[in-house]
Amino acid sequence: MYYYLAEPPYFLILAGLFVGITSGLAFEATLKQSVKEWSNNSTPEQLAQVQGLKLQLPFFTMTAGICLFLASGLEVFLLDRWISYAIALPVTIFIAALVWVQLGKLLQQLQIGGSKAIDLDAF
């Protein structure tokens, strides 16, 4: 009787890393462009639109890529797909929620005090 051990998901590790990095670059470019447009027009309504679908799509895609990368990496060591995703999914969602809330707070500080409000070298 042979025990078949599945091949580790190396392709999924690389695919998750690729999706996370490329979506992260798209997220960065979209955020910079949206903040630049907002700073030129400077209306409070437009700042709320900065966190719209145009920014959410690359953010959620980046989150999905990171979750896939983390779960596949855990699967290499834990050898069980369900446990790996059960660990990776809540961790990724929690961290993504923290990052999204922090981004919202930074954009509010930017709206209230301008770029001087988030300058860390001023202190």
N, C-alpha and C positions, 0 to 999 in steps of 0.2 A: 504494500500500500504506500502510495506516494502522497506527500503533502505539497500541494501547489501553492506557492507564494507569489502573489501578484507582483508585477514589475513596478517599481516606484514611479510616480508620475512626474518624471523629469520634464516632459514636454509642458505639462500644466504649470510647473514652476516657472519655466521660461516664458510661457504665454502670459501668466499673471504678472510677472515682472515687466514684460513689454507693455501690456495694457496699462499697468499702473504708472509707468514712466511716461508713456506718450500722452495719456490722459492728464497726468500732472503737468506736463509742459503746456498742453492746451488750456488747462485750468489757469495756469500762471499768465499766459498770454491774454486770455479772456478777462481775467481780473484786472490786469494792468490797463487794458484798453478801456474797460468799463469805468475804472476810476479816473482815467485821463479824460474821458468824455464827460464824466460828472464834474470834474474840477473845472472844465472849460465852461459848462453851463450852470453848474452850482444851484440846482433846485432840490429841495428835500424829497420831492416825489421821485425824482430820478435816482436818488440813492437807494430807495426801496427797490427800484427796478434792477439795481446792480446785482442783487441776490436772486434774480429771476431765473427762468429756465435756461437762459443763455449761459449762466454760470453753474447752475445745478447739474446740467447734463454731464459736463466733463468731471465735476466733482463726484457724482454717483458712479460714473464709469471708472474713475480712479479708485474709488472705494471698492468696487466689485473686483478690479484687478488685484488690489492689495489683499482682499479676502481670499481670492483664488490662490495667490502666491503663498499666503500664510497657511491655508488649509493643506495645500500640496506639500509644503515643507514639513508640516506636522505629520502628514501621512507617511513620509519617508521614515520617520522615527517611531510613530505609533502603530503603523501597519493597519490601521482601521479608518476607513473613509468617514464613517458616521461620527466617530469621536473627534476626528480632526476638524470637520465642519462644525460640529457642536461647540468646539472651543473657538475656532477662528471667526465664525459669524458674529457672536455677541461681542467679542473683543473689537472687531473691526467696526461694527455699528456704534459701539460706545465711543471709540476714539474719533470716528467721523462726526458724531454728534458734538463732541467737545470742540473739535476744530471748527465746525460750522457756527456754533454759538460764539466762539472766540472771534471768528471773522466778523460776525454781526456786531459784536462790541467794538472791534477796531474800526469798523466803518462808521459807527455812531460817534466814536471819538473823533474821527476824521471830519465828520460833518459839523460837530460842535466847535472844535478848536482848530481845525485845519491841520496841516502837516506838522505843525509844532507840537500838537497834542500827542503825537505818537513818536516823537523824536526821543530816543533813549539816551542819546549822548548829551542831552541838555542838563542832566542832573549831575 
